[in-house]
Amino acid sequence: MATIQKRNNAYRIRVSCGYDIHGKQIMHTLTWKPDEGMTKKQIEKEVQRQAVLFEEQCASGYAAKAVKFEEFLNQWFKEYAEMSLKPNTVTGYHSMEPRIIKALGHIRMDKLTTRDIQKFIVSLCDSKRFDTQDKNEGKLSTKTIKLYKSFISTVCSYAVKMNVIKDNPCRNVTIPKVVSPEKEFYTIEETQQLFDLFEKEDDINYIFVCFFTLAIYTGFRLGELLGLEWKDVNFDANVISVCRTSLYNKSKGGIYTETPKTAQSVRSLKVPEEVMDFLRKWQGLQAKQKEQAGDLWTDNDRIFTKWNGDPLHRSAPRNYFVKFCERTGMRYVSCHSMRHLNASLLINAGIDVKTVQSCLGHSTPVTTLQVYSHAFQTAQAVAMQAVANALPLTRKKAAENMPAAS
């Protein structure tokens, strides 16, 4: 039963919702203030109505809406994220917490509006990544800003399911247009230069020569490459299959194996015979490492391993490539840019978007079009120019064929 207490020009309505596990009574409170001009009788009638409505809300769970966003976010992590999502996804969400808590954490769930979230999203357009001190670089990408919105929306959707709020305030939030820098990757000439330099590498670095060659020709993600095992390679058919991904999470004890990013990420690609030769050579060198390591060798069938057979750390390819570029004068690009290079080569070769999506392991063709929209536009422009080159039209001929003005 709700209790009503008048406090100055307002009324405090309190409802008991039982007791918690510690025996403490759970009380929820609503403050209602009558509109100006209401008569005493109207106020008495309306405050009773508000008390009944609030009691019904408490019974259906809406009283929990009084919780602040920060507190509910902590509940979401414990009740949903940590039980249902991949560890690295949870870690990624935790890394986004500071900005969200600073902007929205103090707001009650029932007071959180679309406007609050929209203002936060707009502020991200001028925010810098936490991993840079440069004044002119390091702005958050459109993709990252979308992830922030998606994260908040996911939490709010859970709040709707738990009857904490009625509607998701993220529904009408829009992402401002942010000019993102074009993806950096090697040109054909630079890629050929890279392969020429790889030919001069010693056997001790051959694991990375094989790694980056495979990255360029397959477009596999970093974790997918590091998760490859010899049983995934069909040397007879020249086919390599992605069946798992290798990830790192300190809370899980370091390197661990997970299912691929999406269902479509499980895929098989046919690669040139020359690429398979790189794998054959590395397989032989790895066999020598195993013999030298003796009892210290860890058998796990992984292709890319340390000297003792343990899976290669995610940072190892980058660390090697940074030193390689410093040593050779090669322009440095990220390991992930090898995937962009692969996608660009496919698109410029006229491969249709569905096939490109399949090769890259994207969840839908829409994702492929969004990520590589510029490359597709460029390819389309080249295609249209090819038509113009095949069927040239001079301005004079075009003018002669135009209908005369009446």
C-alpha atoms as one frame of an Amber mdcrd trajectory, in Angstrom:
protein
   0.000   0.000   0.000   1.348   3.410  -0.942   1.793   6.106   1.701   1.350
   9.785   0.874   3.049  12.622   2.727   2.696  16.324   1.939   5.973  18.223
   1.826   5.597  21.970   1.208   3.978  22.299  -2.227   4.613  18.689  -3.253
   3.619  15.173  -2.212   5.959  12.260  -1.474   4.542   8.866  -2.420   6.318
   5.821  -0.987   5.782   2.155  -1.844   7.264  -0.866  -0.128   8.545  -3.596
  -2.477   9.407  -6.230   0.111  12.857  -6.978   1.491  16.256  -7.639  -0.046
  18.490 -10.641   0.685  19.898  -8.821   3.741  16.478  -8.279   5.277  16.397
  -4.566   4.453  13.088  -3.136   3.328  13.046  -1.974  -0.305  11.318   1.396
  -0.564  10.666   3.374  -3.740   9.726   7.028  -3.703   7.969   9.355  -6.139
   7.615  13.105  -5.690   4.527  14.638  -7.302   3.855  18.370  -7.532   0.359
  19.626  -8.487  -0.060  22.052 -11.366  -0.819  25.677 -10.613  -4.529  26.472
 -10.414  -5.611  23.014  -9.246  -8.283  23.037  -6.566  -7.894  21.211  -3.246
 -10.365  18.552  -4.372  -8.588  18.097  -7.703  -5.255  17.737  -5.901  -6.618
  15.115  -3.511  -8.066  13.134  -6.402  -4.941  13.378  -8.568  -2.475  12.490
  -5.795  -4.495   9.352  -5.077  -4.395   8.486  -8.776  -0.626   9.061  -8.893
  -0.212   6.789  -5.865  -2.167   3.974  -7.522  -0.188   4.349 -10.769   3.114
   4.368  -8.929   2.134   1.291  -6.944   1.269  -0.512 -10.182   4.591   0.535
 -11.688   6.440  -0.795  -8.679   4.573  -4.082  -8.913   5.549  -4.438 -12.593
   9.163  -3.497 -11.984   9.207   0.099 -13.222  10.294   1.392  -9.824  13.769
   0.199 -10.666  13.932   3.072 -13.132  15.060   5.293 -10.259  18.485   3.671
 -10.518  21.178   5.799 -12.129  22.701   4.803 -15.456  26.104   3.971 -13.937
  24.573   1.589 -11.415  22.407  -0.095 -14.033  25.406  -0.423 -16.363  27.242
  -2.343 -13.637  24.210  -4.609 -13.278  24.132  -5.149 -17.060  27.760  -6.280
 -17.071  27.142  -8.800 -14.278  23.701 -10.066 -15.321  24.128 -10.137 -19.099
  27.461  -9.191 -20.678  29.782 -11.381 -18.608  27.462 -14.359 -19.060  26.498
 -13.985 -22.722  29.222 -12.094 -24.618  32.744 -13.013 -25.660  35.455 -11.927
 -23.189  37.122  -9.558 -25.641  33.767  -7.941 -26.396  33.237  -7.347 -22.684
  36.759  -5.953 -22.386  36.050  -3.621 -25.302  32.868  -2.379 -23.626  34.748
  -1.780 -20.372  37.252   0.377 -22.266  34.333   2.565 -23.393  32.949   2.962
 -19.873  34.904   6.070 -18.721  33.504   8.405 -21.380  29.957   7.064 -21.002
  29.969   7.218 -17.209  31.336  10.774 -17.239  28.574  11.958 -19.584  25.570
   9.825 -18.602  26.400   7.926 -15.421  24.749  10.434 -13.072  21.395  10.423
 -14.914  18.526   8.286 -13.625  17.331   5.675 -16.088  13.830   7.172 -16.204
  15.310  10.619 -16.865  17.688   9.522 -19.631  16.518  11.130 -22.859  17.342
  10.918 -26.533  18.704  14.441 -26.239  21.177  13.400 -23.500  22.555  10.609
 -25.644  22.585  12.753 -28.795  24.685  15.419 -27.048  27.138  12.751 -25.913
  27.431  11.285 -29.417  28.048  14.741 -30.896  30.762  15.392 -28.295  32.569
  12.234 -29.427  33.148  13.787 -32.853  35.692  16.130 -31.268  37.119  13.558
 -28.858  40.534  11.954 -29.205  41.516   8.347 -28.782  43.074   7.494 -25.445
  46.168   6.092 -27.199  47.461   9.323 -28.721  48.850  12.617 -27.514  49.101
  14.192 -30.947  47.067  17.397 -31.261  46.078  16.879 -34.882  45.574  13.138
 -35.090  43.833  10.373 -33.233  40.215  11.566 -33.582  37.596   8.891 -33.018
  36.441   7.267 -36.240  32.818   7.083 -37.339  32.956   3.345 -36.678  34.033
   3.925 -33.060  31.296   6.514 -32.511  28.755   4.039 -33.860  30.083   1.456
 -31.401  29.446   3.867 -28.512  25.862   4.374 -29.658  25.374   0.631 -30.153
  26.769  -0.074 -26.678  24.407   2.393 -24.985  21.488   1.112 -27.056  22.242
  -2.478 -26.045  22.186  -1.505 -22.359  18.935   0.430 -22.814  17.324  -2.468
 -24.692  18.152  -4.697 -21.745  16.596  -2.102 -19.436  13.385  -2.270 -21.490
  13.337  -6.071 -21.197  13.832  -5.793 -17.439  10.928  -3.300 -17.181  13.260
  -0.584 -15.938  12.268   1.816 -18.735   9.465   1.714 -21.281  11.317   2.769
 -24.423  14.879   2.801 -25.719  16.013   6.480 -25.901  18.711   5.544 -28.440
  16.132   4.801 -31.108  16.160   8.295 -32.628  19.801   9.178 -31.993  21.688
   9.997 -35.194  25.384   9.767 -35.968  26.813  13.062 -37.299  28.776  12.816
 -40.506  32.458  12.603 -39.673  35.107  12.848 -42.362  37.186   9.719 -41.768
  40.653   9.447 -43.275  40.980   6.993 -46.118  42.322   3.592 -45.166  46.050
   3.366 -45.645  47.522   0.374 -47.433  50.294  -0.380 -49.882  50.117   0.292
 -53.601  50.878  -2.514 -56.036  54.394  -1.115 -56.460  54.978  -0.964 -52.711
  53.621  -4.485 -52.261  56.059  -5.767 -54.885  58.839  -3.897 -53.086  57.769
  -5.598 -49.857  57.993  -9.046 -51.430  61.433  -8.208 -52.849  62.635  -7.264
 -49.368  61.095 -10.410 -47.873  63.299 -12.498 -50.178  66.337 -11.153 -48.321
  65.071 -12.120 -44.864  66.840 -14.850 -42.870  65.116 -18.098 -41.952  64.781
 -16.848 -38.367  62.226 -14.285 -39.602  60.573 -16.545 -42.160  57.561 -17.094
 -39.916  56.664 -13.420 -40.406  57.410 -13.500 -44.133  54.903 -16.355 -44.361
  52.444 -14.541 -42.069  52.322 -11.289 -44.060  52.269 -13.075 -47.412  49.257
 -15.036 -46.231  47.658 -11.853 -44.852  47.927 -10.108 -48.227  46.668 -13.018
 -50.333  43.810 -14.095 -48.054  42.679 -10.944 -46.266  42.271 -12.960 -43.054
  41.997 -11.025 -39.800  44.914 -11.028 -37.370  43.225 -13.430 -34.937  42.158
 -15.712 -37.786  45.736 -15.982 -39.067  47.130 -16.676 -35.611  44.397 -19.265
 -35.007  45.247 -21.296 -38.127  46.324 -24.890 -37.582  48.003 -27.273 -40.016
  44.839 -29.345 -40.261  43.155 -26.255 -41.736  45.465 -26.383 -44.769  44.695
 -28.657 -47.713  47.944 -28.722 -49.680  46.415 -30.891 -52.409  43.552 -28.514
 -53.171  45.426 -25.299 -52.211  42.631 -24.415 -49.779  42.951 -22.770 -46.356
  40.019 -22.776 -43.917  39.245 -20.384 -41.054  37.768 -22.337 -38.144  38.851
 -20.362 -35.054  40.494 -17.151 -33.896  43.342 -16.568 -31.449  42.722 -13.789
 -28.936  44.384 -12.307 -25.882  42.679 -11.380 -22.643  44.542 -10.887 -19.399
  41.547 -11.926 -17.290  41.419 -15.272 -19.145  45.072 -15.987 -18.509  46.511
 -14.601 -21.746  46.177 -16.216 -25.181  43.013 -18.266 -25.723  41.037 -19.703
 -28.632  37.568 -18.464 -29.586  35.060 -19.038 -32.352  35.399 -16.686 -35.350
  33.919 -13.173 -35.201  30.725 -14.058 -37.101  29.124 -17.182 -38.546  30.205
 -15.977 -41.996  33.814 -15.753 -40.774  34.018 -19.551 -40.940  35.136 -19.901
 -44.548  37.563 -21.590 -46.929  39.657 -19.840 -49.584  41.613 -21.249 -52.483
  45.040 -19.597 -52.754  47.761 -19.667 -55.441  50.271 -22.505 -55.475  53.062
 -19.989 -54.821  51.472 -19.011 -51.507  51.256 -22.669 -50.497  54.997 -22.916
 -51.159  55.573 -20.339 -48.405  53.590 -22.527 -46.015  55.511 -25.646 -47.065
  58.831 -23.944 -46.380  57.672 -22.655 -42.994  56.353 -26.118 -42.084  59.838
 -27.499 -42.664  61.488 -24.758 -40.596  58.979 -25.277 -37.795  59.798 -29.008
 -37.773  63.462 -28.092 -37.180  62.449 -25.796 -34.310  60.466 -28.639 -32.767
  63.473 -30.938 -32.978  65.734 -28.336 -31.364  63.247 -27.569 -28.567  62.862
 -31.245 -27.659  60.811 -31.764 -24.501  60.174 -28.024 -24.239  58.025 -28.113
 -27.376  54.261 -27.643 -26.945  52.188 -29.663 -29.433  49.102 -27.705 -30.470
  49.142 -27.908 -34.306  49.241 -24.108 -34.630  50.936 -22.788 -37.759  52.352
 -19.612 -36.242  54.216 -20.473 -33.068  57.074 -19.359 -30.845  60.372 -21.272
 -30.642  58.796 -23.734 -28.166  55.513 -24.339 -29.991  53.386 -21.940 -27.931
  50.919 -19.862 -29.976  52.383 -16.624 -31.295  51.294 -13.514 -29.371  49.032
 -11.018 -31.168  51.641  -8.279 -30.826  54.456 -10.309 -32.413  53.640  -9.577
 -36.105  53.384  -5.839 -35.442  56.597  -5.760 -33.403  58.454  -7.523 -36.194
  57.002  -5.312 -38.931  57.870  -2.063 -37.123  61.511  -3.134 -36.845  61.476
  -4.488 -40.411  60.303  -1.132 -41.803  62.857   0.781 -39.736  65.594  -1.561
 -40.966  64.643  -1.493 -44.655  63.138   1.981 -45.061  59.777   0.513 -46.066
  56.752   2.698 -45.329  54.996   1.311 -42.269  51.330   0.392 -42.355  49.364
  -1.608 -39.814  48.909  -5.361 -39.984  45.181  -4.828 -40.554  45.966  -2.739
 -43.654  46.989  -5.988 -45.391  43.304  -6.938 -45.173  42.363  -3.575 -46.718
  44.889  -4.188 -49.506  43.330  -7.564 -50.229  39.833  -6.056 -50.323  40.983
  -3.237 -52.593  42.562  -5.673 -55.037  39.361  -7.737 -55.162  37.149  -4.691
 -55.724  39.401  -3.130 -58.373  39.474  -6.462 -60.189  35.709  -6.149 -60.615
  34.732  -8.867 -58.124  31.086  -8.495 -57.068  30.275  -7.340 -53.532  28.750
 -10.689 -52.468  31.953 -12.541 -53.343  34.094  -9.890 -51.627  31.905 -10.239
 -48.540  32.360 -14.009 -48.579  36.137 -13.751 -48.948  36.471 -11.225 -46.109
  34.055 -13.021 -43.796  31.750 -10.034 -43.270  28.333 -10.779 -41.788  26.445
  -9.118 -44.674  27.205  -7.427 -48.012  26.018  -4.178 -46.401  29.004  -4.292
 -44.057  31.355  -4.718 -47.024  29.763  -1.796 -48.863  29.965   0.424 -45.779
  33.582  -0.383 -44.965  34.824  -0.157 -48.556  32.363   2.338 -50.057  35.146
   4.550 -51.421  36.831   1.620 -53.171  33.555   0.532 -54.774  32.828   4.089
 -55.934  36.282   4.329 -57.478  35.840   0.972 -59.224  32.451   2.075 -60.562
  33.946   5.306 -61.895  36.653   3.318 -63.699  33.987   1.012 -65.146  31.962
   3.953 -66.479  35.089   5.459 -68.011  35.741   2.126 -69.710  32.328   2.405
 -71.369  33.110   5.950 -72.453  36.456   4.834 -73.869  34.797   2.026 -75.811
  32.073   4.301 -77.162  33.628   7.762 -77.541  31.321  10.703 -78.098  32.648
  14.115 -79.087  30.884  17.251 -77.882  30.302  18.227 -81.519  28.500  14.968
 -82.358  26.450  15.164 -79.198  25.427  18.738 -80.041  24.426  17.740 -83.594
  22.162  15.033 -82.233  20.409  17.340 -79.773  16.834  18.335 -80.744  16.424
  21.906 -81.911  14.806  24.356 -79.535  11.206  25.175 -80.433
